[in-house]
């Protein structure tokens, strides 16, 4: 894939993601949990601002960081009328996030969706360490990710499926296809591939496929990381409406507080 194709693909994906992905329920949950007092909040992998914008509208001071400039372009456009949103493009695993925040958000499945050439466990623990450094003492960390008890049952080897499909405002049509692979309960790793099928308005159609390996840390693993870093885990749930974390509700929704200097 050449640079022009890469730009077309990334622009298309950011545009389609903005249209199709809905974080309304999570945004309302965060607003309820954070309360009405204006806070200084950082969201890692903020994307186009589906969480940043409602938090800013509620009066919070928001900093969003993301590596994808195409996602951030959407946030910049939507945040033009809000002076309390700052969007920064950065590699979250190599640059500091700042400090003194009242809350840090690692939402929208970031813990398992983070893509890195390094070891997934190291990258996930790195996220938690950087969140700790960014928080003031007493600040709160929100984590939200799919946490199946048995990954093989949660993600069986089924036929490939289309995650996103549509046409962006440049006229590029495409499909984002998930290709399942192996899932190991011992390692908690799910492997597979992702395929982008892109048809530009002008130019030749092209396809890009990449392998993907996701590590799904068990709840016990995540809590152990948090305790070792210096957090106190305050609550664990299985959803945004008070569901318990159990075999039926396997979305780990965790609140932790920075308690050690």
Residue pairs with C-beta under 8 A, 6 or more apart in sequence:
1 9
1 206
1 208
4 203
5 198
5 206
5 208
8 170
8 172
8 198
8 200
8 203
9 174
9 196
9 198
9 208
10 68
10 70
11 70
11 168
11 170
11 172
12 168
12 170
12 172
12 174
12 196
12 198
13 70
13 164
13 174
13 176
13 196
14 47
14 48
14 68
14 70
14 71
14 73
14 74
15 70
15 74
15 168
15 169
15 170
16 164
16 165
16 166
16 168
16 174
16 176
17 47
17 48
17 71
17 164
18 47
18 48
18 50
18 74
19 166
20 164
20 166
21 50
22 50
23 50
23 51
23 107
23 108
24 50
25 240
25 241
26 51
26 107
26 108
26 144
26 240
27 50
27 51
27 54
27 55
28 54
28 240
29 240
29 241
29 253
30 51
30 55
30 105
30 107
30 142
31 54
31 55
31 58
33 142
33 255
34 41
34 55
34 60
34 103
36 58
36 59
38 59
38 60
38 61
39 60
39 61
39 102
39 103
40 60
40 61
40 63
40 100
40 101
40 102
40 103
41 55
41 60
41 61
41 62
41 63
41 101
41 102
41 103
41 104
41 105
42 62
42 63
42 64
42 65
42 97
42 98
42 101
42 103
42 104
42 105
42 134
43 51
43 52
43 55
43 62
43 63
43 64
43 65
43 104
43 105
43 107
44 65
44 66
44 92
44 97
44 104
44 105
44 106
44 110
44 127
44 130
44 131
45 65
45 66
45 67
45 92
45 106
45 108
45 110
45 113
45 114
46 52
46 64
46 65
46 66
46 71
46 72
46 75
46 87
47 66
47 68
47 71
47 74
47 75
47 108
48 71
48 72
48 74
48 75
48 78
49 64
49 74
49 75
49 78
49 79
49 85
49 87
50 108
51 105
51 107
51 108
52 62
52 64
52 75
52 79
52 85
52 87
53 75
53 78
53 79
53 82
53 85
55 62
56 62
56 79
56 82
56 84
56 85
57 82
59 84
60 84
61 84
62 84
62 85
62 86
63 85
63 86
63 87
63 88
63 98
63 101
64 72
64 75
64 85
64 86
64 87
64 88
65 87
65 88
65 89
65 90
65 92
65 97
66 72
66 75
66 87
66 88
66 89
66 90
66 92
67 89
67 90
67 91
67 92
68 89
69 89
72 87
72 89
75 85
75 87
76 87
79 85
79 87
92 114
92 127
92 130
93 114
93 116
93 118
93 123
93 126
93 127
93 130
96 130
96 133
96 134
97 104
97 130
97 131
97 133
97 134
98 134
99 133
99 134
99 135
99 136
100 134
100 136
101 134
101 135
101 136
101 139
102 135
102 136
102 139
102 140
103 135
103 139
103 140
103 141
103 142
104 131
104 134
104 135
104 139
104 140
104 141
104 142
105 142
106 127
106 128
106 131
106 141
106 142
106 143
106 144
107 142
107 143
107 144
108 144
109 144
109 145
109 146
110 127
110 144
110 145
111 124
111 127
111 143
111 145
111 217
111 222
112 145
112 146
112 214
112 215
112 216
112 217
113 214
114 120
114 123
114 124
114 127
115 212
116 123
120 189
120 213
120 214
120 215
121 215
121 217
124 215
124 217
124 222
124 225
125 225
125 229
128 141
128 143
128 222
128 225
128 226
128 229
128 231
129 229
131 141
132 141
132 229
132 230
132 231
132 258
135 141
135 258
136 258
137 258
137 259
137 261
138 257
138 258
138 259
139 257
139 258
140 234
140 255
140 256
140 257
140 258
141 226
141 231
141 254
141 255
141 256
141 257
141 258
142 253
142 254
142 255
143 222
143 252
143 253
143 254
143 256
144 251
144 252
144 253
144 254
145 216
145 251
145 252
146 154
146 216
146 250
146 251
146 252
147 216
147 217
147 218
147 219
147 222
147 245
147 250
147 251
147 252
148 154
148 155
148 216
148 250
149 247
149 250
150 185
151 183
151 184
151 185
151 188
151 189
151 190
151 216
152 183
152 184
152 185
154 183
154 250
155 180
155 183
155 190
156 180
156 183
157 180
157 181
157 182
157 183
158 180
159 180
160 177
160 178
160 179
160 180
160 195
161 177
161 178
162 175
162 176
162 177
162 178
163 176
163 177
163 178
164 174
164 175
164 176
165 174
165 175
165 176
166 173
166 174
167 173
167 174
168 174
170 200
170 201
171 200
171 201
172 198
172 199
172 200
172 201
173 198
173 199
174 196
174 197
174 198
174 199
175 195
175 196
175 197
176 194
176 195
176 196
177 194
177 195
177 196
177 197
178 192
178 194
179 192
179 193
179 194
179 195
179 209
180 192
181 190
181 191
181 192
181 193
182 190
182 191
182 192
183 189
183 190
183 191
184 190
187 215
188 215
188 216
188 217
188 218
189 213
189 214
189 215
189 216
190 213
190 214
190 216
191 211
191 212
191 213
191 214
192 211
192 212
193 209
193 210
193 211
193 212
194 209
194 210
194 212
195 207
195 208
195 209
196 207
196 208
196 209
197 205
197 207
198 205
198 206
198 207
198 208
199 205
217 225
219 236
219 245
219 252
222 252
222 254
223 233
223 236
223 254
226 233
226 254
226 256
227 233
230 258
230 259
230 260
230 261
231 256
231 257
231 258
231 259
232 256
232 257
232 259
233 254
233 255
233 256
234 255
234 256
234 257
235 254
235 255
236 245
236 252
236 253
236 254
237 243
237 244
237 245
237 249
237 252
237 253
237 254
238 244
238 245
238 246
238 248
238 249
238 250
238 251
238 252
238 253
239 249
239 251
239 253
240 253
243 249
245 251
245 252
245 253
